[in-house]
């Protein structure tokens, strides 16, 4: 039993090492700024998707407000930098904390509401946040937006300076944080906390009969999931250099949820692939104009209909088939 | 039985749903290493009483004492930490989880892992995991589910699911186990196996409260029996006393007393 667990653990670390290698190579393969920009968007969306999956896929709390937490992270860190002159990294921490705190506030509703009702409440939260960003003009400059946001400051190493105005370096930074978030969430879901959250998702009454305080753990899940989204927001502001409320409109919440669903809810690796696919796919479809929205919608519908476990399920099926085929081959080889 | 010896005591429990008196002024005391059965016809308020004991419903009146500690105001999850576990009449397993993971979820309140090791799995984490897996495997063996650990809980037969629910409840290391309608949907062999397990638990010093409407089953295992009718306690005594009590016979057979 424990051997199987440590074997799976080793396989996981190899996977993470492989991901780190892919991250290292990607900007070398994609050298034009168009694709490097897309790479950074991918990394941001990966953070948003795995953060949402922690809340929706593991704890089972249908949160449609991820766009709001993304926006709160972006605006809080940017305003602290632009208005109070805070350096980037302290502002980053504040943005993450602000997102997590607002996530905890929303989770207090999750204690009373579940399923569709929580979905509506969280959607309402996203709408309110959007409206505040849009209308609190003295603070956010509303639809005019905030311009000239600097990228994260360069990191000086002895004899070498990493400058984040360079898209490749910025990608390394954001992807590094995405990987860090992934490892953190992965460690959590593979600890007893993963079992606790799943128990709450499956049956709250039953979970309570095992001593699980569902209220406390929902707050925890929201805090962690929205903190990751807040971190993505901080990088977004420094990356794009401009903040407008429209970037955090509620449709963004649905986009992120689509990444989680297409990738495979309740697995962490699935939403990573979902985020990459749904970021890159629309770029390839740009040639067919607005038809791409139909193709996008169709793809989403097909996934939900025929592969409800998403990409993660498809990968699992493929792996099982491969293993069966190889075992049949070895069996056939024996006389 | 003297009150001091009781691990669990309920005094004057009442619960109304709307205008319906589901439970009215019920008191009971359960000693360690005994099987206490609550029986009565359908609708007698047995399951409501169990929900009052486990904390699913707050009582309208009365107190619930556990280990001479007043737990009346505690929510269900907090009562578990005092050693109170339960199963459900309508089985409530985590159907999407494997059999062993269902049991491991029951260790929730008993993990010994420093907080930082949840993020970075160290030695204490691995030791805790090995301990929980080993104990879970023991519990599965205890309820006769050895070798089924990797199956999905939803894929088990009805009888196996009942036993799994008991194993999961035992994972919380209870001193009082509440079992709601254990025999419902089980065949005779499964019922016999279940009774045998309950006897073993009693031998180990655990107090077991069984809610059941099948009187024959209860007579085989219970030390004390509380008969309920229309939400009120009708009679409490040993199985032998219950069997000859005219009021109980009347309640079950509908005869004139």
Interface residues (C-beta under 8 A of the other chain):
Chain A: X1 X2 X5 X6 X9 X184 X187 X188 X190 X191 X192 X193 X195 X196 X198 X199 X202 X203 X205 X206 X207 X208 X209 X210 X211 X212 X213 X214
Chain B: X54 X56 X75 X76 X77 X78 X80 X81 X85 X86 X88 X92 X93 X94 X95 X96 X97 X101 X104 X105 X106 X107 X108 X109 X111 X113 X117 X118 X119 X120 X121 X125 X126 X128 X129 X130 X132 X133 X134 X137 X168 X169 X171 X172
